[in-house]
Structures are given as C-alpha cells and as structure tokens.
Amino acid sequence: MATMVLSFVVLGLVIIGMAVGVIMGRKPIAGSCGGLANVGIEGKCSICGDDPQKCDDEQEKQKKKAEIADMAYEVK
C-alpha cells in the first residue's frame, strides 16, 4: 500500500512540475523540416514542402533502402 501512495505522490509531483512549466510560458520545443533551419539554409524544404510528416516518410524510405543495400552483396 505504501508503494501505491508513493507512486501517486511522485506522479502528482511530475504533473505539477509540468503544469508549472506550461504556466511559466517557456518557449515550446521547436522543430524544423529536416533540420534546415539549424544549418542556416533559408526557404522552404524542397523535400517535404514544410510538411513534417513527409520528412518522416522520406527518412523511413531512406532507412529501408539502406537496409536492402546491406542485405545485398556482389558475387565474384
């Protein structure tokens, strides 16, 4: 029973801490399309057209292509 009470207290403290962060008005986490803003490239993302879902889909396609290439080998 003590474990349950301790769990609820810890969970409550976490929720209160998150609420205080929201109330204080911290700047929200901001992402960018493919990280282009971080490298100083201005303008729209040519791959996704500023749609983050398309960026995620493109990254998945690239991972699948890499996995397929890893499975292949040249026969001599």
mmCIF file of the N, C-alpha and C atoms, coordinates in Angstrom:
data_MODEL
# 
_entry.id   MODEL 
# 
loop_
_atom_site.group_PDB 
_atom_site.id 
_atom_site.type_symbol 
_atom_site.label_atom_id 
_atom_site.label_alt_id 
_atom_site.label_comp_id 
_atom_site.label_asym_id 
_atom_site.label_entity_id 
_atom_site.label_seq_id 
_atom_site.pdbx_PDB_ins_code 
_atom_site.Cartn_x 
_atom_site.Cartn_y 
_atom_site.Cartn_z 
_atom_site.occupancy 
_atom_site.B_iso_or_equiv 
_atom_site.pdbx_formal_charge 
_atom_site.auth_seq_id 
_atom_site.auth_comp_id 
_atom_site.auth_asym_id 
_atom_site.auth_atom_id 
_atom_site.pdbx_PDB_model_num 
ATOM 1   N N  . MET A 1 1  ? 0.818  -1.190  0.000   1.00 0.00 ? 1  MET A N  1 
ATOM 2   C CA . MET A 1 1  ? 0.000  0.000   0.000   1.00 0.00 ? 1  MET A CA 1 
ATOM 3   C C  . MET A 1 1  ? 0.866  1.259   0.000   1.00 0.00 ? 1  MET A C  1 
ATOM 4   N N  . ALA A 1 2  ? 1.975  1.206   0.714   1.00 0.00 ? 2  ALA A N  1 
ATOM 5   C CA . ALA A 1 2  ? 2.876  2.354   0.771   1.00 0.00 ? 2  ALA A CA 1 
ATOM 6   C C  . ALA A 1 2  ? 3.476  2.640   -0.611  1.00 0.00 ? 2  ALA A C  1 
ATOM 7   N N  . THR A 1 3  ? 3.722  1.577   -1.378  1.00 0.00 ? 3  THR A N  1 
ATOM 8   C CA . THR A 1 3  ? 4.261  1.747   -2.727  1.00 0.00 ? 3  THR A CA 1 
ATOM 9   C C  . THR A 1 3  ? 3.269  2.488   -3.618  1.00 0.00 ? 3  THR A C  1 
ATOM 10  N N  . MET A 1 4  ? 1.994  2.154   -3.486  1.00 0.00 ? 4  MET A N  1 
ATOM 11  C CA . MET A 1 4  ? 0.958  2.817   -4.284  1.00 0.00 ? 4  MET A CA 1 
ATOM 12  C C  . MET A 1 4  ? 0.880  4.297   -3.927  1.00 0.00 ? 4  MET A C  1 
ATOM 13  N N  . VAL A 1 5  ? 0.911  4.609   -2.644  1.00 0.00 ? 5  VAL A N  1 
ATOM 14  C CA . VAL A 1 5  ? 0.835  6.006   -2.206  1.00 0.00 ? 5  VAL A CA 1 
ATOM 15  C C  . VAL A 1 5  ? 2.061  6.763   -2.718  1.00 0.00 ? 5  VAL A C  1 
ATOM 16  N N  . LEU A 1 6  ? 3.233  6.176   -2.582  1.00 0.00 ? 6  LEU A N  1 
ATOM 17  C CA . LEU A 1 6  ? 4.457  6.809   -3.060  1.00 0.00 ? 6  LEU A CA 1 
ATOM 18  C C  . LEU A 1 6  ? 4.396  7.028   -4.570  1.00 0.00 ? 6  LEU A C  1 
ATOM 19  N N  . SER A 1 7  ? 3.873  6.062   -5.302  1.00 0.00 ? 7  SER A N  1 
ATOM 20  C CA . SER A 1 7  ? 3.744  6.193   -6.755  1.00 0.00 ? 7  SER A CA 1 
ATOM 21  C C  . SER A 1 7  ? 2.833  7.352   -7.125  1.00 0.00 ? 7  SER A C  1 
ATOM 22  N N  . PHE A 1 8  ? 1.697  7.465   -6.449  1.00 0.00 ? 8  PHE A N  1 
ATOM 23  C CA . PHE A 1 8  ? 0.773  8.559   -6.735  1.00 0.00 ? 8  PHE A CA 1 
ATOM 24  C C  . PHE A 1 8  ? 1.382  9.917   -6.377  1.00 0.00 ? 8  PHE A C  1 
ATOM 25  N N  . VAL A 1 9  ? 2.140  9.969   -5.296  1.00 0.00 ? 9  VAL A N  1 
ATOM 26  C CA . VAL A 1 9  ? 2.782  11.225  -4.903  1.00 0.00 ? 9  VAL A CA 1 
ATOM 27  C C  . VAL A 1 9  ? 3.807  11.640  -5.956  1.00 0.00 ? 9  VAL A C  1 
ATOM 28  N N  . VAL A 1 10 ? 4.630  10.699  -6.401  1.00 0.00 ? 10 VAL A N  1 
ATOM 29  C CA . VAL A 1 10 ? 5.643  11.001  -7.415  1.00 0.00 ? 10 VAL A CA 1 
ATOM 30  C C  . VAL A 1 10 ? 4.976  11.425  -8.721  1.00 0.00 ? 10 VAL A C  1 
ATOM 31  N N  . LEU A 1 11 ? 3.945  10.713  -9.136  1.00 0.00 ? 11 LEU A N  1 
ATOM 32  C CA . LEU A 1 11 ? 3.223  11.057  -10.351 1.00 0.00 ? 11 LEU A CA 1 
ATOM 33  C C  . LEU A 1 11 ? 2.598  12.445  -10.227 1.00 0.00 ? 11 LEU A C  1 
ATOM 34  N N  . GLY A 1 12 ? 2.030  12.741  -9.076  1.00 0.00 ? 12 GLY A N  1 
ATOM 35  C CA . GLY A 1 12 ? 1.446  14.059  -8.845  1.00 0.00 ? 12 GLY A CA 1 
ATOM 36  C C  . GLY A 1 12 ? 2.488  15.163  -8.931  1.00 0.00 ? 12 GLY A C  1 
ATOM 37  N N  . LEU A 1 13 ? 3.675  14.930  -8.368  1.00 0.00 ? 13 LEU A N  1 
ATOM 38  C CA . LEU A 1 13 ? 4.748  15.927  -8.439  1.00 0.00 ? 13 LEU A CA 1 
ATOM 39  C C  . LEU A 1 13 ? 5.203  16.161  -9.882  1.00 0.00 ? 13 LEU A C  1 
ATOM 40  N N  . VAL A 1 14 ? 5.252  15.099  -10.653 1.00 0.00 ? 14 VAL A N  1 
ATOM 41  C CA . VAL A 1 14 ? 5.633  15.241  -12.059 1.00 0.00 ? 14 VAL A CA 1 
ATOM 42  C C  . VAL A 1 14 ? 4.587  16.065  -12.809 1.00 0.00 ? 14 VAL A C  1 
ATOM 43  N N  . ILE A 1 15 ? 3.325  15.778  -12.581 1.00 0.00 ? 15 ILE A N  1 
ATOM 44  C CA . ILE A 1 15 ? 2.247  16.520  -13.247 1.00 0.00 ? 15 ILE A CA 1 
ATOM 45  C C  . ILE A 1 15 ? 2.277  17.988  -12.831 1.00 0.00 ? 15 ILE A C  1 
ATOM 46  N N  . ILE A 1 16 ? 2.480  18.254  -11.555 1.00 0.00 ? 16 ILE A N  1 
ATOM 47  C CA . ILE A 1 16 ? 2.556  19.637  -11.072 1.00 0.00 ? 16 ILE A CA 1 
ATOM 48  C C  . ILE A 1 16 ? 3.751  20.343  -11.705 1.00 0.00 ? 16 ILE A C  1 
ATOM 49  N N  . GLY A 1 17 ? 4.877  19.665  -11.785 1.00 0.00 ? 17 GLY A N  1 
ATOM 50  C CA . GLY A 1 17 ? 6.060  20.259  -12.407 1.00 0.00 ? 17 GLY A CA 1 
ATOM 51  C C  . GLY A 1 17 ? 5.824  20.605  -13.875 1.00 0.00 ? 17 GLY A C  1 
ATOM 52  N N  . MET A 1 18 ? 5.149  19.728  -14.597 1.00 0.00 ? 18 MET A N  1 
ATOM 53  C CA . MET A 1 18 ? 4.849  20.002  -16.000 1.00 0.00 ? 18 MET A CA 1 
ATOM 54  C C  . MET A 1 18 ? 3.877  21.176  -16.115 1.00 0.00 ? 18 MET A C  1 
ATOM 55  N N  . ALA A 1 19 ? 2.899  21.242  -15.222 1.00 0.00 ? 19 ALA A N  1 
ATOM 56  C CA . ALA A 1 19 ? 1.934  22.339  -15.247 1.00 0.00 ? 19 ALA A CA 1 
ATOM 57  C C  . ALA A 1 19 ? 2.624  23.674  -14.975 1.00 0.00 ? 19 ALA A C  1 
ATOM 58  N N  . VAL A 1 20 ? 3.559  23.682  -14.037 1.00 0.00 ? 20 VAL A N  1 
ATOM 59  C CA . VAL A 1 20 ? 4.283  24.917  -13.733 1.00 0.00 ? 20 VAL A CA 1 
ATOM 60  C C  . VAL A 1 20 ? 5.080  25.363  -14.961 1.00 0.00 ? 20 VAL A C  1 
ATOM 61  N N  . GLY A 1 21 ? 5.674  24.426  -15.664 1.00 0.00 ? 21 GLY A N  1 
ATOM 62  C CA . GLY A 1 21 ? 6.413  24.763  -16.886 1.00 0.00 ? 21 GLY A CA 1 
ATOM 63  C C  . GLY A 1 21 ? 5.521  25.397  -17.936 1.00 0.00 ? 21 GLY A C  1 
ATOM 64  N N  . VAL A 1 22 ? 4.307  24.891  -18.060 1.00 0.00 ? 22 VAL A N  1 
ATOM 65  C CA . VAL A 1 22 ? 3.363  25.462  -19.026 1.00 0.00 ? 22 VAL A CA 1 
ATOM 66  C C  . VAL A 1 22 ? 2.910  26.844  -18.569 1.00 0.00 ? 22 VAL A C  1 
ATOM 67  N N  . ILE A 1 23 ? 2.623  26.973  -17.286 1.00 0.00 ? 23 ILE A N  1 
ATOM 68  C CA . ILE A 1 23 ? 2.146  28.247  -16.751 1.00 0.00 ? 23 ILE A CA 1 
ATOM 69  C C  . ILE A 1 23 ? 3.215  29.329  -16.890 1.00 0.00 ? 23 ILE A C  1 
ATOM 70  N N  . MET A 1 24 ? 4.473  28.967  -16.690 1.00 0.00 ? 24 MET A N  1 
ATOM 71  C CA . MET A 1 24 ? 5.560  29.946  -16.769 1.00 0.00 ? 24 MET A CA 1 
ATOM 72  C C  . MET A 1 24 ? 5.769  30.423  -18.203 1.00 0.00 ? 24 MET A C  1 
ATOM 73  N N  . GLY A 1 25 ? 5.199  29.749  -19.166 1.00 0.00 ? 25 GLY A N  1 
ATOM 74  C CA . GLY A 1 25 ? 5.254  30.193  -20.557 1.00 0.00 ? 25 GLY A CA 1 
ATOM 75  C C  . GLY A 1 25 ? 6.594  30.012  -21.225 1.00 0.00 ? 25 GLY A C  1 
ATOM 76  N N  . ARG A 1 26 ? 7.269  28.934  -20.892 1.00 0.00 ? 26 ARG A N  1 
ATOM 77  C CA . ARG A 1 26 ? 8.536  28.666  -21.573 1.00 0.00 ? 26 ARG A CA 1 
ATOM 78  C C  . ARG A 1 26 ? 8.313  28.536  -23.067 1.00 0.00 ? 26 ARG A C  1 
ATOM 79  N N  . LYS A 1 27 ? 9.341  28.821  -23.824 1.00 0.00 ? 27 LYS A N  1 
ATOM 80  C CA . LYS A 1 27 ? 9.248  28.657  -25.267 1.00 0.00 ? 27 LYS A CA 1 
ATOM 81  C C  . LYS A 1 27 ? 9.076  27.169  -25.570 1.00 0.00 ? 27 LYS A C  1 
ATOM 82  N N  . PRO A 1 28 ? 8.092  26.812  -26.374 1.00 0.00 ? 28 PRO A N  1 
ATOM 83  C CA . PRO A 1 28 ? 7.881  25.393  -26.674 1.00 0.00 ? 28 PRO A CA 1 
ATOM 84  C C  . PRO A 1 28 ? 9.013  24.834  -27.532 1.00 0.00 ? 28 PRO A C  1 
ATOM 85  N N  . ILE A 1 29 ? 9.153  23.542  -27.516 1.00 0.00 ? 29 ILE A N  1 
ATOM 86  C CA . ILE A 1 29 ? 10.155 22.878  -28.341 1.00 0.00 ? 29 ILE A CA 1 
ATOM 87  C C  . ILE A 1 29 ? 9.796  23.141  -29.799 1.00 0.00 ? 29 ILE A C  1 
ATOM 88  N N  . ALA A 1 30 ? 10.760 23.590  -30.561 1.00 0.00 ? 30 ALA A N  1 
ATOM 89  C CA . ALA A 1 30 ? 10.510 23.916  -31.962 1.00 0.00 ? 30 ALA A CA 1 
ATOM 90  C C  . ALA A 1 30 ? 11.367 23.037  -32.848 1.00 0.00 ? 30 ALA A C  1 
ATOM 91  N N  . GLY A 1 31 ? 10.761 22.445  -33.819 1.00 0.00 ? 31 GLY A N  1 
ATOM 92  C CA . GLY A 1 31 ? 11.483 21.620  -34.768 1.00 0.00 ? 31 GLY A CA 1 
ATOM 93  C C  . GLY A 1 31 ? 11.593 22.339  -36.096 1.00 0.00 ? 31 GLY A C  1 
ATOM 94  N N  . SER A 1 32 ? 12.237 21.702  -37.030 1.00 0.00 ? 32 SER A N  1 
ATOM 95  C CA . SER A 1 32 ? 12.338 22.268  -38.363 1.00 0.00 ? 32 SER A CA 1 
ATOM 96  C C  . SER A 1 32 ? 12.249 21.130  -39.356 1.00 0.00 ? 32 SER A C  1 
ATOM 97  N N  . CYS A 1 33 ? 11.974 21.460  -40.556 1.00 0.00 ? 33 CYS A N  1 
ATOM 98  C CA . CYS A 1 33 ? 11.836 20.454  -41.601 1.00 0.00 ? 33 CYS A CA 1 
ATOM 99  C C  . CYS A 1 33 ? 13.218 19.917  -41.975 1.00 0.00 ? 33 CYS A C  1 
ATOM 100 N N  . GLY A 1 34 ? 13.548 18.763  -41.504 1.00 0.00 ? 34 GLY A N  1 
ATOM 101 C CA . GLY A 1 34 ? 14.822 18.148  -41.840 1.00 0.00 ? 34 GLY A CA 1 
ATOM 102 C C  . GLY A 1 34 ? 16.038 18.834  -41.247 1.00 0.00 ? 34 GLY A C  1 
ATOM 103 N N  . GLY A 1 35 ? 15.849 19.739  -40.312 1.00 0.00 ? 35 GLY A N  1 
ATOM 104 C CA . GLY A 1 35 ? 16.969 20.407  -39.674 1.00 0.00 ? 35 GLY A CA 1 
ATOM 105 C C  . GLY A 1 35 ? 17.587 21.524  -40.494 1.00 0.00 ? 35 GLY A C  1 
ATOM 106 N N  . LEU A 1 36 ? 16.892 21.992  -41.525 1.00 0.00 ? 36 LEU A N  1 
ATOM 107 C CA . LEU A 1 36 ? 17.461 23.011  -42.398 1.00 0.00 ? 36 LEU A CA 1 
ATOM 108 C C  . LEU A 1 36 ? 17.687 24.330  -41.686 1.00 0.00 ? 36 LEU A C  1 
ATOM 109 N N  . ALA A 1 37 ? 16.834 24.682  -40.739 1.00 0.00 ? 37 ALA A N  1 
ATOM 110 C CA . ALA A 1 37 ? 16.990 25.946  -40.025 1.00 0.00 ? 37 ALA A CA 1 
ATOM 111 C C  . ALA A 1 37 ? 18.266 25.939  -39.183 1.00 0.00 ? 37 ALA A C  1 
ATOM 112 N N  . ASN A 1 38 ? 18.683 24.777  -38.743 1.00 0.00 ? 38 ASN A N  1 
ATOM 113 C CA . ASN A 1 38 ? 19.879 24.682  -37.903 1.00 0.00 ? 38 ASN A CA 1 
ATOM 114 C C  . ASN A 1 38 ? 21.167 24.868  -38.686 1.00 0.00 ? 38 ASN A C  1 
ATOM 115 N N  . VAL A 1 39 ? 21.144 24.603  -39.979 1.00 0.00 ? 39 VAL A N  1 
ATOM 116 C CA . VAL A 1 39 ? 22.353 24.751  -40.780 1.00 0.00 ? 39 VAL A CA 1 
ATOM 117 C C  . VAL A 1 39 ? 22.371 26.055  -41.555 1.00 0.00 ? 39 VAL A C  1 
ATOM 118 N N  . GLY A 1 40 ? 21.354 26.894  -41.369 1.00 0.00 ? 40 GLY A N  1 
ATOM 119 C CA . GLY A 1 40 ? 21.348 28.225  -41.964 1.00 0.00 ? 40 GLY A CA 1 
ATOM 120 C C  . GLY A 1 40 ? 20.794 28.311  -43.371 1.00 0.00 ? 40 GLY A C  1 
ATOM 121 N N  . ILE A 1 41 ? 20.149 27.276  -43.849 1.00 0.00 ? 41 ILE A N  1 
ATOM 122 C CA . ILE A 1 41 ? 19.559 27.323  -45.186 1.00 0.00 ? 41 ILE A CA 1 
ATOM 123 C C  . ILE A 1 41 ? 18.186 27.979  -45.070 1.00 0.00 ? 41 ILE A C  1 
ATOM 124 N N  . GLU A 1 42 ? 17.977 29.021  -45.838 1.00 0.00 ? 42 GLU A N  1 
ATOM 125 C CA . GLU A 1 42 ? 16.705 29.737  -45.796 1.00 0.00 ? 42 GLU A CA 1 
ATOM 126 C C  . GLU A 1 42 ? 15.747 29.157  -46.833 1.00 0.00 ? 42 GLU A C  1 
ATOM 127 N N  . GLY A 1 43 ? 14.469 29.365  -46.626 1.00 0.00 ? 43 GLY A N  1 
ATOM 128 C CA . GLY A 1 43 ? 13.458 28.964  -47.600 1.00 0.00 ? 43 GLY A CA 1 
ATOM 129 C C  . GLY A 1 43 ? 12.771 27.676  -47.214 1.00 0.00 ? 43 GLY A C  1 
ATOM 130 N N  . LYS A 1 44 ? 11.908 27.234  -48.107 1.00 0.00 ? 44 LYS A N  1 
ATOM 131 C CA . LYS A 1 44 ? 11.132 26.021  -47.849 1.00 0.00 ? 44 LYS A CA 1 
ATOM 132 C C  . LYS A 1 44 ? 11.979 24.774  -48.062 1.00 0.00 ? 44 LYS A C  1 
ATOM 133 N N  . CYS A 1 45 ? 11.570 23.736  -47.399 1.00 0.00 ? 45 CYS A N  1 
ATOM 134 C CA . CYS A 1 45 ? 12.214 22.438  -47.569 1.00 0.00 ? 45 CYS A CA 1 
ATOM 135 C C  . CYS A 1 45 ? 11.795 21.870  -48.927 1.00 0.00 ? 45 CYS A C  1 
ATOM 136 N N  . SER A 1 46 ? 12.759 21.565  -49.776 1.00 0.00 ? 46 SER A N  1 
ATOM 137 C CA . SER A 1 46 ? 12.435 21.074  -51.112 1.00 0.00 ? 46 SER A CA 1 
ATOM 138 C C  . SER A 1 46 ? 11.910 19.644  -51.088 1.00 0.00 ? 46 SER A C  1 
ATOM 139 N N  . ILE A 1 47 ? 12.170 18.916  -50.031 1.00 0.00 ? 47 ILE A N  1 
ATOM 140 C CA . ILE A 1 47 ? 11.728 17.526  -49.950 1.00 0.00 ? 47 ILE A CA 1 
ATOM 141 C C  . ILE A 1 47 ? 10.284 17.432  -49.484 1.00 0.00 ? 47 ILE A C  1 
ATOM 142 N N  . CYS A 1 48 ? 9.976  18.133  -48.400 1.00 0.00 ? 48 CYS A N  1 
ATOM 143 C CA . CYS A 1 48 ? 8.665  17.942  -47.789 1.00 0.00 ? 48 CYS A CA 1 
ATOM 144 C C  . CYS A 1 48 ? 7.714  19.115  -47.968 1.00 0.00 ? 48 CYS A C  1 
ATOM 145 N N  . GLY A 1 49 ? 8.163  20.256  -48.473 1.00 0.00 ? 49 GLY A N  1 
ATOM 146 C CA . GLY A 1 49 ? 7.279  21.400  -48.625 1.00 0.00 ? 49 GLY A CA 1 
ATOM 147 C C  . GLY A 1 49 ? 6.714  21.876  -47.307 1.00 0.00 ? 49 GLY A C  1 
ATOM 148 N N  . ASP A 1 50 ? 7.514  21.840  -46.254 1.00 0.00 ? 50 ASP A N  1 
ATOM 149 C CA . ASP A 1 50 ? 7.141  22.254  -44.896 1.00 0.00 ? 50 ASP A CA 1 
ATOM 150 C C  . ASP A 1 50 ? 6.086  21.354  -44.257 1.00 0.00 ? 50 ASP A C  1 
ATOM 151 N N  . ASP A 1 51 ? 5.997  20.101  -44.681 1.00 0.00 ? 51 ASP A N  1 
ATOM 152 C CA . ASP A 1 51 ? 5.102  19.133  -44.057 1.00 0.00 ? 51 ASP A CA 1 
ATOM 153 C C  . ASP A 1 51 ? 5.974  18.106  -43.336 1.00 0.00 ? 51 ASP A C  1 
ATOM 154 N N  . PRO A 1 52 ? 6.044  18.178  -41.992 1.00 0.00 ? 52 PRO A N  1 
ATOM 155 C CA . PRO A 1 52 ? 6.936  17.274  -41.247 1.00 0.00 ? 52 PRO A CA 1 
ATOM 156 C C  . PRO A 1 52 ? 6.633  15.796  -41.468 1.00 0.00 ? 52 PRO A C  1 
ATOM 157 N N  . GLN A 1 53 ? 5.386  15.450  -41.748 1.00 0.00 ? 53 GLN A N  1 
ATOM 158 C CA . GLN A 1 53 ? 5.041  14.044  -41.978 1.00 0.00 ? 53 GLN A CA 1 
ATOM 159 C C  . GLN A 1 53 ? 5.762  13.516  -43.215 1.00 0.00 ? 53 GLN A C  1 
ATOM 160 N N  . LYS A 1 54 ? 5.870  14.348  -44.248 1.00 0.00 ? 54 LYS A N  1 
ATOM 161 C CA . LYS A 1 54 ? 6.573  13.920  -45.449 1.00 0.00 ? 54 LYS A CA 1 
ATOM 162 C C  . LYS A 1 54 ? 8.048  13.695  -45.159 1.00 0.00 ? 54 LYS A C  1 
ATOM 163 N N  . CYS A 1 55 ? 8.629  14.523  -44.281 1.00 0.00 ? 55 CYS A N  1 
ATOM 164 C CA . CYS A 1 55 ? 10.036 14.333  -43.905 1.00 0.00 ? 55 CYS A CA 1 
ATOM 165 C C  . CYS A 1 55 ? 10.223 12.992  -43.199 1.00 0.00 ? 55 CYS A C  1 
ATOM 166 N N  . ASP A 1 56 ? 9.301  12.675  -42.298 1.00 0.00 ? 56 ASP A N  1 
ATOM 167 C CA . ASP A 1 56 ? 9.372  11.394  -41.584 1.00 0.00 ? 56 ASP A CA 1 
ATOM 168 C C  . ASP A 1 56 ? 9.249  10.239  -42.562 1.00 0.00 ? 56 ASP A C  1 
ATOM 169 N N  . ASP A 1 57 ? 8.321  10.348  -43.528 1.00 0.00 ? 57 ASP A N  1 
ATOM 170 C CA . ASP A 1 57 ? 8.147  9.288   -44.524 1.00 0.00 ? 57 ASP A CA 1 
ATOM 171 C C  . ASP A 1 57 ? 9.407  9.124   -45.371 1.00 0.00 ? 57 ASP A C  1 
ATOM 172 N N  . GLU A 1 58 ? 10.020 10.237  -45.751 1.00 0.00 ? 58 GLU A N  1 
ATOM 173 C CA . GLU A 1 58 ? 11.234 10.193  -46.566 1.00 0.00 ? 58 GLU A CA 1 
ATOM 174 C C  . GLU A 1 58 ? 12.383 9.541   -45.796 1.00 0.00 ? 58 GLU A C  1 
ATOM 175 N N  . GLN A 1 59 ? 12.496 9.837   -44.515 1.00 0.00 ? 59 GLN A N  1 
ATOM 176 C CA . GLN A 1 59 ? 13.541 9.218   -43.702 1.00 0.00 ? 59 GLN A CA 1 
ATOM 177 C C  . GLN A 1 59 ? 13.323 7.718   -43.594 1.00 0.00 ? 59 GLN A C  1 
ATOM 178 N N  . GLU A 1 60 ? 12.077 7.293   -43.468 1.00 0.00 ? 60 GLU A N  1 
ATOM 179 C CA . GLU A 1 60 ? 11.780 5.859   -43.417 1.00 0.00 ? 60 GLU A CA 1 
ATOM 180 C C  . GLU A 1 60 ? 12.163 5.182   -44.731 1.00 0.00 ? 60 GLU A C  1 
ATOM 181 N N  . LYS A 1 61 ? 11.872 5.841   -45.859 1.00 0.00 ? 61 LYS A N  1 
ATOM 182 C CA . LYS A 1 61 ? 12.235 5.279   -47.162 1.00 0.00 ? 61 LYS A CA 1 
ATOM 183 C C  . LYS A 1 61 ? 13.746 5.114   -47.267 1.00 0.00 ? 61 LYS A C  1 
ATOM 184 N N  . GLN A 1 62 ? 14.493 6.127   -46.799 1.00 0.00 ? 62 GLN A N  1 
ATOM 185 C CA . GLN A 1 62 ? 15.956 6.060   -46.864 1.00 0.00 ? 62 GLN A CA 1 
ATOM 186 C C  . GLN A 1 62 ? 16.500 4.925   -46.000 1.00 0.00 ? 62 GLN A C  1 
ATOM 187 N N  . LYS A 1 63 ? 15.891 4.727   -44.817 1.00 0.00 ? 63 LYS A N  1 
ATOM 188 C CA . LYS A 1 63 ? 16.326 3.630   -43.942 1.00 0.00 ? 63 LYS A CA 1 
ATOM 189 C C  . LYS A 1 63 ? 16.079 2.281   -44.597 1.00 0.00 ? 63 LYS A C  1 
ATOM 190 N N  . LYS A 1 64 ? 14.903 2.123   -45.243 1.00 0.00 ? 64 LYS A N  1 
ATOM 191 C CA . LYS A 1 64 ? 14.582 0.859   -45.908 1.00 0.00 ? 64 LYS A CA 1 
ATOM 192 C C  . LYS A 1 64 ? 15.544 0.588   -47.048 1.00 0.00 ? 64 LYS A C  1 
ATOM 193 N N  . LYS A 1 65 ? 15.881 1.636   -47.828 1.00 0.00 ? 65 LYS A N  1 
ATOM 194 C CA . LYS A 1 65 ? 16.835 1.458   -48.924 1.00 0.00 ? 65 LYS A CA 1 
ATOM 195 C C  . LYS A 1 65 ? 18.197 1.028   -48.395 1.00 0.00 ? 65 LYS A C  1 
ATOM 196 N N  . ALA A 1 66 ? 18.616 1.614   -47.277 1.00 0.00 ? 66 ALA A N  1 
ATOM 197 C CA . ALA A 1 66 ? 19.909 1.258   -46.685 1.00 0.00 ? 66 ALA A CA 1 
ATOM 198 C C  . ALA A 1 66 ? 19.907 -0.185  -46.190 1.00 0.00 ? 66 ALA A C  1 
ATOM 199 N N  . GLU A 1 67 ? 18.776 -0.606  -45.597 1.00 0.00 ? 67 GLU A N  1 
ATOM 200 C CA . GLU A 1 67 ? 18.683 -1.985  -45.118 1.00 0.00 ? 67 GLU A CA 1 
ATOM 201 C C  . GLU A 1 67 ? 18.742 -2.968  -46.274 1.00 0.00 ? 67 GLU A C  1 
ATOM 202 N N  . ILE A 1 68 ? 18.070 -2.650  -47.376 1.00 0.00 ? 68 ILE A N  1 
ATOM 203 C CA . ILE A 1 68 ? 18.091 -3.525  -48.547 1.00 0.00 ? 68 ILE A CA 1 
ATOM 204 C C  . ILE A 1 68 ? 19.498 -3.590  -49.121 1.00 0.00 ? 68 ILE A C  1 
ATOM 205 N N  . ALA A 1 69 ? 20.178 -2.437  -49.174 1.00 0.00 ? 69 ALA A N  1 
ATOM 206 C CA . ALA A 1 69 ? 21.553 -2.416  -49.701 1.00 0.00 ? 69 ALA A CA 1 
ATOM 207 C C  . ALA A 1 69 ? 22.489 -3.229  -48.809 1.00 0.00 ? 69 ALA A C  1 
ATOM 208 N N  . ASP A 1 70 ? 22.257 -3.240  -47.503 1.00 0.00 ? 70 ASP A N  1 
ATOM 209 C CA . ASP A 1 70 ? 23.095 -4.015  -46.580 1.00 0.00 ? 70 ASP A CA 1 
ATOM 210 C C  . ASP A 1 70 ? 22.917 -5.508  -46.785 1.00 0.00 ? 70 ASP A C  1 
ATOM 211 N N  . MET A 1 71 ? 21.734 -5.921  -47.232 1.00 0.00 ? 71 MET A N  1 
ATOM 212 C CA . MET A 1 71 ? 21.471 -7.351  -47.432 1.00 0.00 ? 71 MET A CA 1 
ATOM 213 C C  . MET A 1 71 ? 22.073 -7.856  -48.734 1.00 0.00 ? 71 MET A C  1 
ATOM 214 N N  . ALA A 1 72 ? 22.354 -6.971  -49.672 1.00 0.00 ? 72 ALA A N  1 
ATOM 215 C CA . ALA A 1 72 ? 22.886 -7.381  -50.970 1.00 0.00 ? 72 ALA A CA 1 
ATOM 216 C C  . ALA A 1 72 ? 24.409 -7.466  -50.914 1.00 0.00 ? 72 ALA A C  1 
ATOM 217 N N  . TYR A 1 73 ? 24.963 -8.304  -51.755 1.00 0.00 ? 73 TYR A N  1 
ATOM 218 C CA . TYR A 1 73 ? 26.405 -8.408  -51.882 1.00 0.00 ? 73 TYR A CA 1 
ATOM 219 C C  . TYR A 1 73 ? 26.743 -8.800  -53.304 1.00 0.00 ? 73 TYR A C  1 
ATOM 220 N N  . GLU A 1 74 ? 27.972 -8.498  -53.699 1.00 0.00 ? 74 GLU A N  1 
ATOM 221 C CA . GLU A 1 74 ? 28.414 -8.772  -55.057 1.00 0.00 ? 74 GLU A CA 1 
ATOM 222 C C  . GLU A 1 74 ? 29.030 -10.157 -55.124 1.00 0.00 ? 74 GLU A C  1 
ATOM 223 N N  . VAL A 1 75 ? 28.570 -10.956 -56.084 1.00 0.00 ? 75 VAL A N  1 
ATOM 224 C CA . VAL A 1 75 ? 29.093 -12.304 -56.263 1.00 0.00 ? 75 VAL A CA 1 
ATOM 225 C C  . VAL A 1 75 ? 30.213 -12.236 -57.284 1.00 0.00 ? 75 VAL A C  1 
ATOM 226 N N  . LYS A 1 76 ? 31.356 -12.833 -56.940 1.00 0.00 ? 76 LYS A N  1 
ATOM 227 C CA . LYS A 1 76 ? 32.516 -12.817 -57.865 1.00 0.00 ? 76 LYS A CA 1 
ATOM 228 C C  . LYS A 1 76 ? 32.875 -14.191 -58.281 1.00 0.00 ? 76 LYS A C  1 
# 
